[in-house]
Amino acid sequence: MESFSLTLDNNAIVSGLRTPAGQKSLPKDTPLIVALHGGSYSADYYNATPTYSALPYSTFLRVPFIALNRPGYKDSTDLPNSVPDGSTFLQEEGRYLHNQILPAVWKAYADDYGVSSIVILAHSLSVPMTIVAAALNATTSSPASSDQVHQEQRAGREQASDQEPKPQQDILKERDRDGKDESANENTKAYPLAGIILSGFGTTPNASTMARVHPLVDPNAPRVTFPPSLKDELMLFPPSAGFTDPEIYEKTESLNTSAGKAEFADAVGHWPTYWRERYAKYVRCPVMYALVENDCFWMSTNEAMEEFAESFESSVRVDKGVVMGGVHCLELCRAGRGWYARVFGWAVECGVAFGLRKN
C-alpha cells in the first residue's frame, strides 16, 4: 500500500495508507473500505506483513481500501486539547471523523477509485468514533463547517442542535412504506455510508487486564505507551498458544505507537453511560459486529455479543458473531485471514444494497 496525506477543511492533516488506484471499470456499486486502527497502533496495522494485510483481499475482490492514522497518530493532526462542556473525547473524535475526515477522504478518492459508497472497518478504540459518526450520518444531511465547530469549541458548547441525533420516534416516522430512510437525504450528504464493521470492543471490560494496564497510565503525561512484551502477551497471546504466527511478533515493536490517554479514560469511564441512547440506537446503516474468542480487554461471551448488537435497534441489518481462534488484534492473528475475507465480502454486499436502495 502507498502512503498519503490529506489537508482537511480546517487545515489539519489526516494521513494513512491506501491501495493503488487506477483499476478501470470496477463492478457497479463497489464500496471503498475506510479502516480505523485501535489504540497504540497506526494505519500500518492493516498492512503488517504481506500475509497479514488488507492488500491481497482488496486486489482479488477489486475493493479499494484506505487505512487512516487516527487523530494524534503518526502524521495525523491531534484533536484540540479542550473538550466542550457536555461532551467527551470519543464524542468529539466521532464528530471530527464525520465533519472533517470522511468528507475529505470521499472528496479526494471517490472518483479516483470509481466507488459509490463507504464502509468503515473499525477495530478496538476506533469503534466508538465510528458509532458516533454513523449516527450523525444517519440523522444529518451535511457536516458542520469547520468555522462553526471552532466557534462552538471556543464557546465551550456542544455542536449545534442539528448535529445531534433526532429523537428516535422522529426517525421512525420519516421511514417510508418501502423501508427507505428519509431522515437525511443521501444526495445531500458529504459522504455515503453503506455500512460499519466493528471488532475488538465490547460492553464489559476484563477487570484483570485493566488492572495490569492501569499502572502504565502516567497522570502527568497525555499519552500511554505499551511495552511490546505486554502487547505480545495480551493482544496476541504468547507464541506457545498458537494463535499468532511468528512473523507478527517480529513486527510488534515497529507497529507499536503511543496512545492518547483521553481515549482510554473515556472508553472505560464515560462511554458506557451514553453510547446506546445517544448514538447506537440512531445508526441506520448495516452493522457487522465481531467479538473474538480470546479478547484480553473485553468479556467474550454470547450474552455480551448479543447485548452489544441489540443496541443498534434502528439498523437495517445487524450481523454478529464470535470469531473462534481470534485474539484482540484480530487482523494480526491466524484467524485474521478469514476475518479479512468476511470483511471484504460483507462490504461488497453493503455497497450493492446501498446502491439498490438509493436507486
N, C-alpha and C positions, 0 to 999 in steps of 0.2 A: 504494500500500500504506500501511497505517497503522502507527504506532509502538506498541510495547507494552513492558511491563516486568513481570517476574515475580519474586517473592520465593521463594527456594528453602528447603528444609527446614533448611539450615544458616544461614539469614538472609542469604545472599549474593543478589545481583541478577543476572538474565540479561535482556538487552534485545534488541530487534530490530525487524523489520518483518513484517507479516503481511497476507495478503489478507483482505478483509472477510468476515465470517461472515454467516449468515442465509439462505444458499441452502437451500431446502427440498427434502427427499427426494432427496439425492444418489444416484446409482446404487449398488447394493449393492456392498460391499467396496471403496469408494473409499478410497485411502490419503491420508494427509497427508504432503506432502513437507517435510522439515526440511532447510534448506540452511545450509551452513557455509562461510564465506569463507576465503581464504588469508591469508598474511602481508602486512601493510601495507594491508589493505583492511578493510571492515566489511560489515554487512548491506546497505548501500547498493549494494554490488557487484551484487546481484541485482535492483536497481531503478535502474539508472544513468540511463536515459532512457526515454521512452515506448516506443521501438522496442526497446531493449536492456534488457528487463525480463521477469521471470517472469510478471508480471500478466496479459498478454493470453492466454498459454497456460493459465494457471490458470482464467481466466474461460471460455475456449472449451471446455475439456475438463472443467470443473467439478471440478477437483482443487485443494483448498486448499494454500496454500504459506506456509511460515514461514521467514524468513531470520534467523538468530541472529547477534548480536555475540558472538564467542568471548570466553572469559575474558580480561580485561585490555584489551579493545577497547571504545571508547566507554563506555557506562554499565554494562557488564557487569563484575562484580567479578573482580579478578585471582585467580589461584591463589596459595596460600601460597608464600612465597619459598623455603622449605626443601623439598627433595625427599628422601623417606625413603631410607635406605641400601638399596641393591639395586634402586632404581628409577631412572627418568629423567623429564624434564619431560613428554615426549609420552605416556608411560605414565600419568602422573598426570592429564594432561589428558583422556585417554581414559576413565579411571576416573571422573573428575568428570562427564564427559558421560553416562556410564552410570548412575552412582549418584544424580546430582543433577538435571542439566539435562533429559534426556529424560523421566524420570518426571514432572517438574513440568510440562513442556510438554504431555504426554499428559493429565495430570490436569486441566489448565486448559482445554484446547481440543478434546479429542476429542469430547465431547458437543456443544460449541458448533458444531463443523463437521459433526458426524454422520459421522465417518470411522471406519474399522475397523483401520487399521494405520499404521505409519510407514515411509517410505522416505527414507533420508538421501542428500542430494546434497552431496558434499564436493569442494572444489577446493583443490589445492596443499597448503599446510601443514595443512589440516584433514583430509587423508586419513589420516595416522597415528592421530589420536584416534578417527576413525571405525572404523578396523580394530580398534583395541583395544576399543571399545565393542561392536562386533558380535561379537567373540569372547566377551566377557563375557556378552552377552545370550544367546548360544548355549549357554553352559555353566553358567549360574547361574539360579536361579528368581527371586530378588528382590535388589535392590541392598542394599549395606551401609547401615546407618543412619549419619547424619551424626556421631553421637557416637562410633560405632565407628571411622569414618575419622579423626576428630580425635585419638582416643586413640592410634591406630597411628602417625599422623604425629608426635605428640609423642614417642612411644617410638622413633621412627626406624626403624620396620619397614615392610615392605610390608603390603598389606591381607591380611586373614585368608585362610587357605588355600582356603576355599570360594569366594573371589572370583577365584581363579586358574584358568586353563583346566585341564580334566581331561586326563589322558593320552589321546592320540589313540585308542588301542585301546578305551578305555572308552566314548568317544563312539560309535564304530562299533558296539560291542556293543549299545548302547541304541537303535539304529535298528530298528524292527520290520520285518516282512516286506513291508509295504506302502510302505516307504521313508519313513515318518514318523519324525521325530526326537523321541525321548523323553528326551533328555538334560536337558531343562528344560521343564517343563510350561508351555505358552503361557498357560494360565489363571492362573498364579501370578506371571507376570512383571509388572514395573511399567510396561512399555510393549511393544507387539507390533511387532517389527521384521520388515518384509516384504522388505527389500532395501536395498542400498547402491550408490550411483553415484559413481565415483571418477574424477577427471581432474586433470591438472596436477601429477602426482607420478610418479616412476619409480624405477629401480634404479641407474642410472649417471649421476651428476652431470656436467654440462657444465663441464669444467675451466676453459675460457676465461671463461665467465660468472662462475664462483665467484671467479676471480682478480680480476675487476672489482668484485665485491660486497664482498669481504673488507675493503678499506680503509674501508668505511662503518661497520664494527664498532668502536665505542669500548670498550676493555676496562673502562673505568670507568663506563660507562652501561648501564642494564638494557635499553634499547630501541634499535632501529635505525630510522633514517629514510631512505627512498629519495628522492633528488631526483626531482621529476616528470619532468624531461627524460630521466633514465636509465630510468624506468619506461616512458616512451613508446618509447624505443629498444629495450629488451629485451623487455618483456612484451606490447607491442602492435605492434612493428616501426614504422619510420618511415612517415609518410603516403605517401611515394613508392612503398612496397612494395605498397600497395593492399589490405592485409589488414583494415584497420580504418577505419571511417567517421570523417569529421572531427568529428562531434558527440561522439565518445568522447574525443578528445584535449582537447576543451574541458572535459571533466569530470575529467581526470587529477588536478588539484590538489585539487578538492573530495572526490574519492574516496580520496585518499591519507591514510594514518594511519601512526603509528609501529608497529613490530612488536617483539614480545618477543625479545630476543637468545637466550634459552634454547631457544626452539623451532627456531631456525636451527641452533644448535650440535648439538642432538640429532639433527635430521633428516639432517645430513651426517656426523655423528660416530658416534653410538651406535646409532640406529635400524637401520641396515643389518645390525648384528650380531645382532639379536634378533627382528625383526618376523615373520619367516617361522615359525620354530619355536615362538615364544612366543604368537603371535596369529593370523597369517593362516591357518594350517592348521586352526584351530578354527572359523573362520567358517562357518556353515551356510546362511545366507540367500543368495539370489541376489546376484550381483555383476556390475555393468556397469563396465567399465574402458576409458578412452579416453586415448590419447596423441595429442598434436597434431603435425602435420607439422613445425611450426616452433617447438618449445619451446626457450626460451632456457636453462632450468635443467637439463633432462634430455635425454639422448641419445634421439632419436625414431627407433628402428629397429624392424622387425618382431621381431627377436630380443629386444629389451628389453621389448616389449609381451608377448611370449609368456612370458618369464621372470617378469614380474610376475604375470600372470594364473594361471600354473601354481601359484603359491604357495597359492592357495585350493583346496586339494585336497579339502576336505570340503564345499564349497559345492554346493548342488543344481543350480546353473546359473552359468556364467561367460560373459558376453558381452564381447568385446574388439574393439578396432579402432583404427586411426589416423585422426584427423579431418583430411581433406585441406583445405588452406587455413586451418587453425587456427593460432593463436598461443597463448602461455602463458595469457593471460587469455581463455579460450575464450568465456565468456559475453559478453565485450565486443567481440569481433571479428565480422566479417561472417558467418563460418561459425557463429557462436553461435546464430543464429536456428534453423538446422537442428538444432543440438545441443539446444536447449531443446525442440524438437518431439520429438526422440528421448527425452529425459529424461522428459517427461510421459507419453508413450506407454508407455515401459518401466515406469514407476511404476504405471500402471494395470494392466499385466499382472501385476506383482508383487502388487498388492493383491488382485486376483481369485484368483490362485493361492494366496495365503496363506489367503484365506477358504475356499477349497475344501479345502485341506489340514486346516484347523482343524475343518471340519465333518465 
